[in-house]
Amino acid sequence: MKTHPTRLLKGALFVILAAVAIGFALHRPAPPSVARMSTEQAWANLESNHPVGHLIRLVAYDPQTEPGLAIDRLARLGPPDQLYSFVASYEEMAGYTAKQALEKNGLRLTDGQHVSAVIFPRRTELYPANARGLLQIIRAVETEKGEAIGDRFLEGRDVLSPAELKDLQSTDIASYRVSDFRDRYPRYCELARRFNCGPTPYPASRFIGSLYHDWHPLGFSQIEPARDPCTLPAAQYCVFVDWQKTKAEFLPRFGSRAFLTKNLEIAKIPGRILIDFDQPDRQIIPYIGPPTD
């Protein structure tokens, strides 16, 4: 169906299709119920760094005290001063309620909050938010801001070796699979821990989506993590024996894969879909059909 470029969607209740695209034609009506991706499959996607078709950005807000975060007033994916913002795989969120999807992204919904959602096809560079991807983003921010950023994280004792710099230049899919940089993972993770945990924030952190205690340096969010990982010693924070052992420990509270992308201006994102969930505990992330080129 064709839609009007200024229309927005109020959340779809019980999977009744109500997704309104902006400059985007829905492929076909949603089925009576949407098959949700299993946690097992989402974890397999993490291990293989499976390609993403559509992305989703979720923002919880109080309509009384934070009206500027309503979907019709959001200007960018993240706050205006950010250069890179966190997003998730839409395919791994479809069929879940907005509340469940928010929790999968390591966030909590409080009484009275709505959820603004931006769904859009991947068209720009996307960085899996594991330790390696985070270092690439830090480097990009410090390069873009230049001397104005002040205290640089990737300087002095944290300077990267020539081999590490060369490795971080690659952005092909395979380069983000932990199995492909396993020998460098402890070093990348230790740096990511220092950036994330302090003791004081580095200036670059102002321009990157916030890393909360749910973030894991293997590139995923956790649902109610057992403890703040920053309280762990570096060796425990960065331990990785193999995926089998990691899965056994983290699958029960695995939320979703995390990605970083440029803080895009929403009005200029081709094929964007904007949704306001005013009953996020009952309304689901709607089915929009398979990705297209």
C-alpha positions in Angstrom: 0.0 0.0 0.0 1.1 3.5 -0.6 1.4 5.9 2.3 1.7 9.6 2.9 5.1 11.1 3.7 3.9 12.8 6.9 1.9 10.1 8.5 3.0 8.3 11.7 1.9 5.1 13.3 0.3 4.6 16.7 1.6 1.2 18.0 0.1 -1.9 16.5 -2.1 -3.8 19.0 -1.9 -7.6 19.1 -0.1 -7.7 15.8 -2.9 -6.1 13.8 -0.9 -4.5 11.0 -0.6 -0.8 11.5 2.9 -0.1 10.4 2.9 3.2 8.4 5.9 3.7 6.3 7.4 7.1 5.4 8.3 7.0 1.7 8.0 3.2 1.9 5.5 0.7 0.6 4.8 -2.3 2.8 5.5 -5.6 1.0 2.5 -7.5 2.2 0.0 -7.5 5.2 1.3 -9.1 8.4 0.1 -12.6 9.1 -2.3 -13.2 12.1 0.7 -13.8 14.3 4.4 -13.0 13.8 7.0 -15.7 14.3 9.5 -14.2 16.6 13.2 -15.0 16.2 14.3 -17.4 18.9 17.0 -16.5 21.4 19.0 -19.5 20.0 18.9 -18.1 16.5 19.8 -14.6 17.6 22.8 -16.0 19.5 23.8 -17.9 16.3 23.7 -14.6 14.5 26.0 -13.1 17.1 28.6 -15.9 16.6 28.6 -15.6 12.8 28.0 -11.8 12.6 25.0 -12.5 10.4 24.2 -9.6 8.0 21.4 -7.2 9.1 18.6 -6.2 6.7 16.8 -3.6 8.8 17.8 -1.8 11.9 15.7 -0.5 14.8 16.2 2.4 17.3 14.0 2.4 20.4 13.6 5.4 22.7 11.5 5.2 25.9 10.1 8.5 27.1 7.6 10.1 29.4 5.1 12.1 27.2 4.5 14.5 30.0 8.1 15.4 31.0 10.0 14.4 27.8 7.7 15.5 24.9 10.8 16.2 22.7 11.4 12.4 22.5 8.0 11.7 20.8 8.4 10.1 17.4 7.1 13.2 15.5 9.7 15.4 17.2 12.8 13.3 17.1 15.3 14.8 14.7 18.1 12.1 14.9 18.6 8.6 16.0 20.4 9.8 19.2 20.9 13.1 21.0 22.1 15.9 18.8 25.7 15.9 20.0 26.3 12.2 19.3 28.2 11.1 16.3 27.4 7.4 16.6 24.3 5.8 18.2 23.3 2.3 19.3 20.8 0.4 17.2 19.7 -3.2 17.0 18.6 -5.7 14.4 14.9 -5.2 13.5 14.6 -8.8 12.4 15.5 -10.0 16.0 12.9 -7.6 17.5 9.9 -8.2 15.2 7.0 -9.9 17.0 8.1 -8.9 20.5 6.2 -6.2 22.4 7.9 -2.8 22.5 8.6 -3.4 26.2 10.2 -6.8 25.5 12.3 -5.3 22.7 13.4 -2.5 24.9 14.5 -5.0 27.6 16.4 -7.0 25.0 18.3 -3.8 24.3 19.3 -3.6 28.0 16.8 -0.9 28.9 13.8 -0.8 31.3 10.4 0.7 30.8 8.8 2.6 33.7 5.0 3.2 34.2 3.5 5.8 31.9 6.4 5.7 29.4 5.8 5.5 25.6 8.3 4.1 23.2 9.4 5.8 20.0 10.7 3.4 17.3 12.6 4.1 14.1 12.9 1.1 11.7 15.0 1.5 8.6 16.9 -0.5 6.0 20.7 -0.7 6.4 22.2 1.7 3.9 25.3 3.1 5.8 28.3 1.7 7.5 27.4 -0.5 10.5 29.7 -1.5 13.3 29.0 -4.5 15.5 29.4 -3.1 19.0 31.9 -5.6 20.2 35.3 -4.6 21.6 36.8 -4.3 18.2 33.9 -2.3 16.7 34.0 0.1 19.7 37.7 0.8 19.2 36.9 1.6 15.5 34.3 4.1 16.6 36.5 5.7 19.3 39.2 6.1 16.7 36.8 7.6 14.1 35.4 10.1 16.7 38.9 11.2 17.9 40.0 11.6 14.2 36.9 13.6 13.3 37.1 15.9 16.4 40.9 16.3 16.1 42.6 18.5 18.7 39.3 19.9 19.9 38.5 16.6 21.7 41.3 17.2 24.3 42.4 14.0 26.1 42.5 11.2 23.6 41.9 7.6 24.7 43.9 6.0 21.9 47.1 7.8 22.7 50.1 7.4 25.0 50.0 4.0 26.8 46.9 3.1 24.8 48.4 3.6 21.4 47.6 0.8 19.0 50.3 -1.2 17.4 50.8 -1.0 13.5 49.3 -4.5 13.3 46.3 -3.5 15.4 45.8 -0.3 13.4 45.8 -2.3 10.2 43.3 -4.8 11.6 41.0 -2.0 12.6 40.9 -0.6 9.1 38.9 -3.6 7.9 35.1 -3.4 8.0 34.1 -6.5 6.1 31.7 -8.9 7.8 34.2 -11.6 8.6 36.5 -9.2 10.4 34.0 -8.8 13.2 33.7 -12.4 14.0 35.5 -13.0 17.3 37.0 -16.2 15.8 38.7 -14.0 13.2 40.4 -11.7 15.8 40.6 -14.0 18.7 44.3 -13.5 19.3 43.7 -9.7 19.6 40.4 -9.9 21.6 42.0 -9.8 25.1 43.9 -6.6 24.1 40.8 -5.0 22.4 38.6 -6.0 25.3 41.0 -4.6 28.0 41.0 -1.3 26.1 37.2 -1.3 25.8 36.9 -2.0 29.5 39.1 0.9 30.4 37.1 3.2 28.1 33.8 1.9 29.5 34.6 1.7 33.1 36.8 4.6 33.8 37.8 5.7 36.4 36.8 8.9 34.6 35.0 9.3 31.3 37.1 10.0 28.2 36.0 13.0 26.1 35.2 10.7 23.1 32.4 9.1 25.2 30.3 12.2 24.8 29.9 11.5 21.1 29.1 7.8 21.4 25.9 6.2 22.6 26.1 5.3 26.3 27.7 2.0 27.3 25.6 0.8 30.2 26.3 -2.2 32.5 24.2 -4.4 30.2 26.8 -4.1 27.4 29.1 -7.1 26.8 32.4 -6.6 24.8 31.5 -9.6 22.6 28.8 -7.3 21.1 25.5 -7.9 22.8 23.1 -6.5 25.4 22.0 -8.4 28.5 18.7 -8.6 30.2 19.2 -7.8 33.8 22.9 -8.8 34.0 23.9 -10.6 37.2 26.2 -7.8 38.2 27.9 -4.6 37.0 30.7 -6.0 34.8 32.9 -3.0 35.7 33.2 -4.5 39.1 35.0 -7.5 37.6 38.8 -7.6 37.2 40.0 -7.3 33.6 40.9 -11.0 33.3 37.4 -12.0 34.2 35.7 -9.1 32.3 37.5 -10.2 29.1 37.5 -14.0 29.5 36.6 -15.9 26.3 37.4 -19.5 26.0 35.0 -20.5 23.2 31.4 -19.7 22.1 30.1 -22.9 23.7 31.1 -22.0 27.2 30.2 -18.3 26.7 26.7 -19.4 25.4 26.1 -21.6 28.5 26.8 -18.7 30.8 25.1 -15.8 29.0 22.2 -17.3 26.9 19.7 -17.2 29.8 20.1 -13.4 29.9 21.1 -12.7 26.4 19.2 -9.7 25.0 20.2 -8.8 21.5 23.1 -8.0 19.3 24.3 -4.3 19.6 25.5 -2.2 16.7 26.8 1.4 16.3 25.9 3.5 13.3 26.2 7.2 12.4 23.7 9.4 14.3 21.5 9.9 11.2 19.0 12.6 10.6 15.7 10.8 10.6 14.0 12.8 8.0 16.7 11.9 5.5 16.7 8.1 6.1 15.3 6.4 3.0 12.6 3.8 3.7 12.2 4.8 7.4 9.2 3.6 9.4 8.2 5.7 12.5 6.1 4.2 15.2 4.7 5.5 18.5 3.9 2.8 21.0 1.5 4.3 23.6 0.8 0.9 25.2 4.3 -0.7 24.9 3.6 -3.6 27.2 0.8 -4.8 24.8 1.8 -3.5 21.3 4.2 -5.5 19.2 7.0 -4.6 16.8 5.1 -5.2 13.5 6.1 -7.4 10.6 7.2 -5.3 7.6 8.1 -8.1 5.2 11.5 -9.4 4.2 14.4 -7.1 3.4 14.8 -5.9 -0.1 17.8 -4.5 -2.0 
